[in-house]
Amino acid sequence: MITVGVVGLLVAHPFDTVKVRFQNPAIYSKYKSTFNAFSTIVREERFHGLYKGVVAPLATCALINGLVFASYKFFMRAQLDDPASVPTLMQVGLAGTGCGIVASLVATPTELIKIRQQNVLVNDPSHASAAKVAMAIFRQHGVRGLYRGLTATALRDTGYGTYFLAYEATCRYFKPPSSRLVDADHSSLLSEIDAEAYSMPWSVLFLAGGLAGIAGWVATFPMDLVKTRMQSSDPSMTQPSTAKLPKDPFRTILSTVIHSHRTEGSSVFFRGLTPTLIRSVPVNIATFSVYESIVHMLS
């Protein structure tokens, strides 16, 4: 599963870089469209510009996946009398929401470092290392600085609940009546995925993954924009000493929402959604293709 997660991350990261650039109020006007953003980044920063900030997510991929699997099992078992009993869709959604909040404890500093690197528009060697970015934040703001945007990240990651609910609902809706029953521990994500991989056509799994990705992002995308803006800003490092700004407009969730709506309108909360939804197609193709290969190899 770690290999599957890494492949999905590598496929998704260029789209994530474009999304982050669109969500940053300081630089979004540089790009006219999703395609223009891709071509501009490649032209000005070369192809590896699309992969700025990928090191931090790669380094924590296994840990985050482990937290998701373990916490999903904890929250599901807290709801089920018997792990073998089939959970309701509501129980699946609640377990997914809980594991997303737990995962945000690792995702917050990871995303902060990633976003700071993605927002660098030139190939500056001083910003090339994730470790240098992390240490610079830690020296100036301490551990608290690395957790800027924690609440926003936790709220964004409640989208895991919508993701798992949509995935499970799609699988149950399209499940063939003649499909053979496979014993599974329904409190375990790995057991559940293995059971569905053996009993469901891969076309259904592709569809379920795509719909789940869309549902998970649409449900919490406005909070993702708030999170990105909070983590992109650092007034102590970016404002000139002569600036007469009252305070950081992106200091809290509420101030970010108010400032963003007041200056750019309600549509701003879905800026960057297009590349995010587009990426669900190649990411799911890559993820399920790798997973199918692993399943056949280990069978």
Secondary structure, DSSP 4 states (H G I P E B T S, - for coil): -HHHHHHHHHHHHHHHHHHHHHH-TTTGGG-SSHHHHHHHHHHHH-GGGGGTT-HHHHHHHHHHHHHHHHHHHHHHHTT-SSTTSPPPHHHHHHHHHHHHHHHHHHHHHHHHHHHHHHT--S--GGGS-HHHHHHHHHHHHHHHHHTTTHHHHHHHTTHHHHHHHHHHHHHHHH--TTPPP----TT-HHHHHHHHHHHS-HHHHHHHHHHHHHHHHHHHHHHHHHHHHHHH--HHHHS-TT---SS-TTSSHHHHHHHHHHHH-GGGGGTTHHHHHHTHHHHHHHHHHHHHHHHHHH-
